[in-house]
Amino acid sequence: MFTPMPHLVLASLRPARTGLAATLALVLAGCSGGSAGPLPTPAPQDVPALVELGKQLHVSMTCNTCHSVDGSKLNGPSFKGMYGTKTTLVDGTEVTRDVPYLVESIRDPAAKMVKGYKPLMNPYKNLDERNMQALIEFIKSVK
């Protein structure tokens, strides 16, 4: 298993990068091995930094090309007001968009397809825990 270097973790707190450097940073971040288990709840004092990191990842991982933050419909559901709401899947089941749902949807987007959307998102099975927490805290913050 790949063990991340401390400077790579700190690098994820820097402003979003573009081009090859951004791609390499994301690949290395993904190699730190995502866990298949539940995501721990971050300490309250860590949430603001996680939200900021998640905001940067939303752009650097190009989530923003399919997931808006203003309610507009793109190729994927908008993050605006998403957290904690119910949604209907293509099979007719209704699910709550909570932390377990978001983790599963980021790691395996086709597992629970939302009605009205196509399975276009790439899976992020190896997204490390901190970046997963950051994306989820960002999604929770978009109201």
C-alpha positions as CSV (number, residue, x, y, z in Angstrom):
1,M,0.0,0.0,0.0
2,F,1.2,3.5,-0.8
3,T,2.0,5.7,2.2
4,P,1.5,9.4,1.4
5,M,4.3,11.8,2.2
6,P,3.5,14.6,4.6
7,H,4.2,17.3,2.0
8,L,1.6,15.7,-0.3
9,V,-1.1,16.0,2.4
10,L,-0.1,19.7,3.0
11,A,-0.1,20.3,-0.7
12,S,-3.8,19.5,-0.8
13,L,-4.4,22.6,1.3
14,R,-2.9,24.9,-1.3
15,P,-5.0,26.8,-3.8
16,A,-6.3,24.7,-6.8
17,R,-3.7,24.0,-9.5
18,T,-4.2,23.5,-13.1
19,G,-2.6,21.3,-15.8
20,L,-0.2,18.4,-15.2
21,A,0.6,19.4,-11.6
22,A,-3.1,19.3,-10.6
23,T,-3.6,15.9,-12.3
24,L,-0.5,14.5,-10.6
25,A,-1.6,15.8,-7.2
26,L,-5.0,14.1,-7.6
27,V,-3.5,10.8,-8.7
28,L,-1.1,10.8,-5.8
29,A,-3.9,11.7,-3.4
30,G,-6.0,8.9,-4.7
31,C,-3.2,6.4,-4.2
32,S,-3.3,6.9,-0.4
33,G,-5.9,4.2,-0.3
34,G,-9.6,5.0,0.4
35,S,-11.2,2.9,3.0
36,A,-14.4,1.0,2.3
37,G,-15.7,1.5,5.8
38,P,-17.7,4.3,7.2
39,L,-16.2,7.8,7.1
40,P,-15.4,9.2,10.5
41,T,-17.1,12.5,11.6
42,P,-14.6,15.3,11.5
43,A,-13.9,17.4,14.6
44,P,-15.9,20.6,14.5
45,Q,-12.8,22.7,14.4
46,D,-11.6,20.9,11.3
47,V,-14.8,21.5,9.3
48,P,-14.0,25.0,7.9
49,A,-10.6,23.8,6.5
50,L,-12.3,20.8,5.1
51,V,-15.0,22.9,3.4
52,E,-12.3,25.1,1.8
53,L,-10.4,22.0,0.6
54,G,-13.6,20.5,-0.7
55,K,-14.4,23.8,-2.6
56,Q,-10.9,23.5,-4.2
57,L,-11.4,19.8,-5.0
58,H,-14.8,20.6,-6.6
59,V,-12.9,22.6,-9.2
60,S,-9.6,20.7,-9.4
61,M,-11.3,17.3,-9.8
62,T,-13.7,19.0,-12.3
63,C,-16.8,18.1,-10.2
64,N,-18.0,21.6,-11.1
65,T,-18.4,20.6,-14.8
66,C,-21.4,18.3,-13.9
67,H,-22.5,19.4,-10.3
68,S,-23.5,23.1,-9.9
69,V,-23.6,24.9,-6.6
70,D,-26.4,27.3,-7.7
71,G,-29.2,24.9,-8.3
72,S,-28.8,24.8,-12.1
73,K,-29.2,21.4,-13.7
74,L,-26.0,20.1,-15.4
75,N,-25.1,16.5,-16.2
76,G,-25.3,15.6,-12.5
77,P,-27.4,16.8,-9.6
78,S,-26.7,20.3,-8.2
79,F,-24.9,20.3,-4.8
80,K,-27.1,23.3,-3.7
81,G,-29.3,22.1,-0.9
82,M,-28.6,18.5,-1.7
83,Y,-27.4,17.2,1.7
84,G,-30.0,15.5,3.8
85,T,-32.7,15.6,1.1
86,K,-34.5,12.6,-0.4
87,T,-34.1,11.7,-4.0
88,T,-35.6,9.0,-6.3
89,L,-33.4,6.5,-8.0
90,V,-34.0,5.1,-11.5
91,D,-35.4,1.9,-9.9
92,G,-38.0,4.0,-8.1
93,T,-36.5,3.7,-4.6
94,E,-36.2,6.8,-2.5
95,V,-32.9,7.4,-0.6
96,T,-31.6,10.2,1.7
97,R,-28.5,12.0,0.5
98,D,-26.5,11.5,3.7
99,V,-22.9,10.7,4.3
100,P,-23.0,7.0,3.5
101,Y,-25.0,7.8,0.3
102,L,-22.5,10.4,-0.8
103,V,-19.5,8.2,0.0
104,E,-21.0,5.4,-2.1
105,S,-22.0,7.8,-4.9
106,I,-18.4,9.2,-5.1
107,R,-16.8,5.8,-5.0
108,D,-19.3,4.0,-7.2
109,P,-21.5,6.5,-9.0
110,A,-23.5,3.8,-10.9
111,A,-24.5,2.0,-7.7
112,K,-27.5,4.2,-7.0
113,M,-28.4,6.3,-10.1
114,V,-30.6,9.3,-9.6
115,K,-33.7,9.3,-11.8
116,G,-33.2,11.7,-14.7
117,Y,-29.4,11.4,-14.9
118,K,-27.1,9.2,-17.0
119,P,-24.2,7.2,-15.5
120,L,-21.4,9.6,-16.7
121,M,-19.4,10.1,-13.5
122,N,-16.1,8.3,-13.1
123,P,-15.7,6.3,-9.9
124,Y,-13.3,7.6,-7.2
125,K,-12.7,4.3,-5.4
126,N,-9.3,5.3,-4.0
127,L,-10.0,8.8,-2.9
128,D,-8.3,9.2,0.4
129,E,-10.3,9.8,3.6
130,R,-9.4,13.5,4.0
131,N,-10.3,14.4,0.5
132,M,-13.6,12.4,0.8
133,Q,-14.4,14.2,4.0
134,A,-13.5,17.5,2.3
135,L,-15.9,16.9,-0.6
136,I,-18.7,15.8,1.7
137,E,-18.3,18.8,4.0
138,F,-18.3,21.1,1.0
139,I,-21.5,19.5,-0.3
140,K,-23.1,19.9,3.1
141,S,-22.1,23.6,3.2
142,V,-23.8,24.4,-0.2
143,K,-27.2,25.7,0.8
